[in-house]
Amino acid sequence: MARHPEAIRLRRLGIKYEHYRELRQPWLLEMNIATILDVGANIGQFATLAHAVFPSARIFSFEPLTDCFEQLKLRLPENSRAFNMALGDRNAEIDFYRASSSPSSSCLRMNSLHIETFPETRDGQEAMPVRVKVCKLDEIAGELELADNILLKLDVQGYEDKVIAGGTETLKRVGVVIIETSFLPIYDGQVLFEDVHELLLAAGFVFQGNLNQQFHPVDGRIVVADSIFVRRNVTRGNRRDL
């Protein structure tokens, strides 16, 4: 597959073909995604992939680390926007710990299980946090022109419940949530899959499975996954079950 023309084109964009194939499913394409909220964007890995799969969708990306934000801006398509902030349940400034591998940066402290599962983070997080801006999704969304249908991607390293709490009104317009969930705690005080499942179930979503799973390298336990939740009354082609 590495020599396939499409795989070569995607690789030049920094996209793994298997990730593209995984996301580009007929049931999801038929939902006519028009807006993508990319929360925890890092340097734009998901935004680049999402643009390849949904080229007409407008992407709004959120990343609190300034240097990652600068790289993110360079990767976004012209009709999209990037915001140098985190999302949470309040408008404030919070402590944020940068990790040696920037995608693992978080407002929470990582633990030894995290380092075991992701060896690239063996140097851990910086001792002193940086201060980052955090806003509620509902307040930001109110200032944007969000076209239905909306896909929400959350990769916020244990802060999922805070983002959900700050975006309850926006969630009502979301058809699909792709969210990194943990089955074992890899950050101190983080929420786990069952907590996220309960919150999204109450918000009208149903769990539909995982895009991928990360296993512990020694004992094979499932540690994290990219979980898919779909609004209960949304079906293919944006039809609704009444």
N, C-alpha and C positions, 0 to 999 in steps of 0.2 A: 504493500500500500504506500510505502514511502516514495515510490517513483510515480504514483498516480498524479496526473497534472493538477487535479484539485488539491491534493495533499501538499504538493510543492508550493502552490499559490498560497495556501493557508499558512504553511510553515514560514514563508517570507513575511507574513503579517504577524508572526509570533503566536499562531494558533495551532494547537495539536489537532490533527484530523479526527482522532477518536472523540475529543471534546465537542467538535463541530457536529459530528454524526450523532452523538449522544443527545445534543440539544435540539437538533433539527428533526423533530418528530412530527409526523402529519397531524396528530391531535393538537399539538401546540401551535403549529403553523396555521391551522384552521381557526384558531381563536383570534386571528387578526390583531396581534399585539401592535399597538400604536405608540405606547410610552413604556420606557424601561426606567425604573428607579434603582440605581446601582449604589447600594449603601455599603460602605467599606470597600471602596474601589481600588485602593492601593495604586498601582501605576497603570491601571486600565486593562488588566488581563480579561476580565469578564466583559467589559464594555466593547473591546475589540471583537471578542467572540460573538457577543449579542448582535453587533452591527453586521457581522457576516451572515448571521442566521436571519435577522429581521432588518434588512437594509433600509426600510422606510420608517422604522420606529425612531422616535426621538429619545435620546438617552440623557438622564440627569444623574450625574455621579457625585458622590460625597466621600471625601478623603481628608482626614484631619492633619496628617503629616505633610508639612510644607514641601519638602523635596519630592515626595511621592506625588503630591498634587501637581507640581510643575511638569513631571513626566506624564501624568494622566492627561493634562490639557493637550499635550502634543499628539495624543493617540485618539482623542475623541473626534467623531465626524463633525462636519461644519454646523449641522443643525442642532447640536447637543450642547450641554453646559456642565461645567464642573464647579463644585463648591468646596472651599477649603474649610471643612468643619466635620465634626462628628454629629450623629443624630442620637437623641435620647429622650428622656421623659421630662426634660426641663430646659430652659434657656439659661446657660451659664458658661463658666469656664471650669474644666475638670482636669485632673491629673491624668496623664496618658504616658504609658511606659513603652518606649521604643525597644523592639527586639532586634537581635543581630540579624535575623531574617525578617525584613519589614512586614510581610503579611501576617506575622504572629504578634505584632504590636497590639497593645490593648490598654484599656483603663484598669484592667485587672492584672494581678501578678500571676505569671505562669508557674506551674509546679514541675516536679521531676518527671511525671508521666508525660507531660508535653514534650520535654526534651528527649525522652526515650522514643516517643512516637515520631517526632520530627527532628532527626539528628542535626539538621542544618541550623537548629536553634540552640545548639549546645553552649553557645556563649551567653545564652539567657537574654535578659532585658537590662537596659541601663539602670543604674542604681537610682538616679534622680529622674523623676518624671518631667515631661514638658507640659506646659499648659496649653490646652486646645479649646477652641470654641465648640460648644454643643448646642443644638437647637432641636425643637420638636418638629417632626416631619409634617404634622398638620399645619403648622404656621408657615413653613417653607412652601408647602404644596399650595397654600392659599395664594401665594404670590406668583405661581407658575401657571402656564397654560398646559394642563395635563389632559391629553386626549385619551378617551377610553378606546381600547382596552389596555389595562395596565399590568405589567409584570414587575413584581417587586423582588429584587435579589438582596439578601442580607448576608453579609459575611463580617460579623462584628465581634468575634472572639469573646463570647460569653456575655455580651451586652444586649442580646436579642430581646429580652423582656422589656428593657428600657425603651428601645426603638419602637416596639409594638405599642407600648403604653402611650408614647408620644405621637402615634399615628393612627389612632382608632377611626377617625373620620376618613382619612385617606384610604385606609384598608377596605372601606365599604365599596370603593371603586376598583379595587384590585381583583383580577381574575385568577392569577397564579402567583404563588410565593415560592421562590427557590432560596432556601435558607440553610446555612451551615449549622448543623446540630451536633451536640456532643452526647455520647452515651456514657462516657466516663468523664469526671472532672479533670480538665487540663489547665484550668485557671482557678484561682482561689475565689470561691463565692459565686461561681457562674451558674447559670441555669442549664439544665440538661434537656434531652429530647422530650421527656414526658412533660416538662414544664411548658416548653414551646408548643407541644401538641395540644395541651389543655387551653392555652391562650388562643391559638388559632382556631381550634374547634369552637370556642365560644364566639369567635369573630366570624364564624360562618364558613370555615374551610374544612376540607377533609384531606387526610394524608393519602398520597398516591404512590409512595415509594421513594427510592433514592436514585440520584444520578450516579453517584459513586460512593465508595466507602473506604476509609483509611483504617488499616488493621495495625495492631501493636506488633512490632517486628519480632518479638520473642514468643509471646503466647497466643497470638492471633486474635485477640479480642477486638471487636469493632469499637473504635475510639470515636471517630467523627464521620459524618456523612453529609452530602448535599441533599437535603430532603425537599420533596416537592409537595406542596399543598395547593389544592384547587378549590375555588369557591364552590360551595355545595350545589348551587342552582345554575352553574355554567356548564354547558356541554359544547360539543364541537360546533364550529362555525358561529360561536357566540349566541346560539339558541339557548333558551332557558326552559328548564323543567318547572312547570307551575303546579 
